[in-house]
Structure formats: structure tokens, C-alpha cells
Amino acid sequence: MIQTPLLAALAALVLLALPGGAQAQAPDAAALQARNWAAACAGCHGPAGRAPAGAAVPGLAGRDKSELVRQMQDFRQGKREATVMQQIAKGYSDQQIEAIAGWFAAVR
């Protein structure tokens, strides 16, 4: 009889050998980090950027990445009026803004 750890290791090897195996399904570290940064937006913009109907703030899910980047940069530079977004945007680097915008753009 095969012991459980050996069986688990064998199963993992089989999955990795299949086309489109387990590695293709695992999100990469950059995607996980972008998701974590984007989670800070949920308080106002809704879970995964899906603002509730009638919300005072816009939903972010599925919006164009370049549009989101431009708006965040405008907030950060004080070019766009806001109550809190100017301060929030100042807390993110260009790389973080790009990652967050990309994450929201990919949400369907």
C-alpha cells in the first residue's frame, strides 16, 4: 500500500506534467500583491471594485487600465478634485498604481 505523503507527491508530479497543469493556475506573486493593494479600495469602491448601485463613488471593476492610472496620477498631483482620493493617491508609487489599475481592469 502506498503511504499518503508518497501518494500526494506522485499526484503533484502528475498534475505538473499535464499541459496547463497546476503551475499555470497559480497566480503569480505580482498579481497577488496587486490584489492586496486593490483590497484597500473596497471600503469605498466595493468588493473587487464593484460599487453598490447608487453609491457616491464609481465602480472600478473592468475599467480601462490607462484611464485608472491617469485618474490616480491626477489625484496625486492635485489636478482632480476629491475629498480623500488626493491623499490616498499620494500613498502609492507609480508601480503600485499601475498594478492596482491592471488588477481592476482585469476584474469582470
N, C-alpha and C positions, 0 to 999 in steps of 0.2 A: 504494500500500500504506500502511495506517495504521501509524504508529510505535507502539511499545509504551507509552510514557507517555501518549500520546493515547488509546489503546485502554483503558488502565487507568482513566483519568479518565472516559471515556464509560461504562464498566461501572459505576463507582461512582455516577454520576448515575442510571443506570437502576435500580440497587438502591435508592437513596434515594427514587426516585419511586414504587416499588411499595408497595402497602399493607403495613404491617408490615415495612418494609424494614430495612436494616442498623442504623439507629439504635435501633429497638425491641429488637434483640437484644443490643446492647452494654450491659453492666452499668454503672450509674452510679458516680460516684466514692465516694458514701457506702456503697454495697454492697461495693465493693472494699475500702474502709477497714475495714468491719465484718468482712469475711472475713480480713483481715490480722490484726486484733486477735484474732479467734477462733482463728487458727492457733497462737497461744501456748498454747492449751489442749490441743493434740494430744498433747503428751508424756504426759499422764496420762489424758485422756478419749478418746484415739484420734483418728485422722484424721477430720476433719469431725464430731467429737463422737460417733463410733461406737466406743464402748469394746469391746475384745475380750471374748468370753464368759468369765465367771469373773473379770473384773477387779475390783479392790477399789474402784474409783471408778465412779460411774454414767455411762452414756452421756448425751449432751446433745442429740443429733440428734432433731429432731421434738418436743421437749418444749415445753410451753406457755410462751410468752414471759413472761407475768406471773409465773409460778412461778419461772422462772430469775432474773428481776430481783429478786424478793423474797428468794430464797436468797442471791444475791450481796450484797444490801444487809444481810441478816442476818449474813453472814460479815464484812463490812466493819465492822459495828457491834459485833461480838463476841457477838451473840445466838445464834450457831450454832457449835457445837464443830467443830474441824477441826485437821488437822495443819499444813497450809500455806495453805489457802484464805483464812484471815483476812488474812494478809499479802498474798496475791495480790490479793484484792478491794480492798484499800486503794490499790492502784496504778491503779485505774480510776475515771474520773469517772462521774457518773450517766448522761451522754450515751453514754459508751463502753459501760457496762453494758447500756443499752437497745439499742444497736446490736448488740452481741455476742449478746444474748439473742434478738433478732429474727432474726439470721443463723442461729443454731442451730435456732430454731423452724421456719424455712423449709426446713431440710435434710430430705429424705425418703429 
